[in-house]
Amino acid sequence: MFEKICALIAIVGGGFGSLVAWNYFSLEKWVSPDEMQQWHDKYGKIVKILGPVAVVVGLILLIISFR
């Protein structure tokens, strides 16, 4: 059960992070546009890479946990 929860957290977190990094989902409702731009400058590139990796790892863990 714990493996499934961890896998779902990785899928949701990676997906959400990817959407924010690729500007499909904006957090400007909660933070100022300047803070959002600073986040993109500082973390955007790495989250664009690690977000999809987290989703794939989460899917692999989910598949393994059902065996």
C-alpha positions in Angstrom: 0.0 0.0 0.0 2.8 2.4 0.9 4.5 1.8 -2.5 1.2 2.8 -4.3 0.9 6.0 -2.3 4.5 6.9 -3.0 4.0 6.2 -6.7 0.9 8.4 -6.9 2.7 11.2 -5.1 5.5 11.0 -7.6 3.1 11.0 -10.5 1.0 13.9 -9.2 4.0 15.9 -8.0 6.0 15.4 -11.2 3.0 16.2 -13.3 2.2 19.4 -11.4 5.8 20.5 -11.4 6.0 19.9 -15.1 2.9 21.9 -15.8 4.2 24.8 -13.7 7.6 24.7 -15.3 6.2 24.7 -18.8 3.8 27.5 -18.0 0.7 25.5 -18.6 -0.5 26.2 -15.0 0.2 29.5 -13.4 0.6 30.2 -9.7 0.2 33.9 -10.1 -3.1 33.6 -8.1 -1.0 32.8 -5.0 2.4 34.5 -5.7 3.3 37.7 -7.5 4.4 37.6 -11.1 8.0 38.7 -10.1 8.3 35.7 -7.7 6.9 33.4 -10.4 9.6 34.7 -12.8 12.3 34.3 -10.3 11.2 30.7 -9.6 11.2 29.9 -13.4 14.7 31.4 -13.7 16.0 29.5 -10.8 14.2 26.1 -11.0 12.4 26.0 -14.3 15.0 24.1 -16.3 15.6 21.4 -13.8 11.9 20.8 -13.1 11.3 20.6 -16.9 13.6 17.6 -16.8 12.9 16.0 -13.4 9.1 16.4 -13.6 8.6 13.9 -16.4 11.3 11.7 -14.9 9.3 11.6 -11.6 6.1 10.7 -13.5 7.8 7.8 -15.3 9.4 6.5 -12.1 6.0 6.8 -10.4 4.3 4.8 -13.2 7.0 2.1 -13.0 6.6 1.9 -9.2 2.9 1.7 -9.6 3.1 -1.1 -12.2 5.6 -3.0 -10.0 3.4 -2.6 -6.9 0.5 -4.4 -8.6 2.5 -7.5 -9.4 
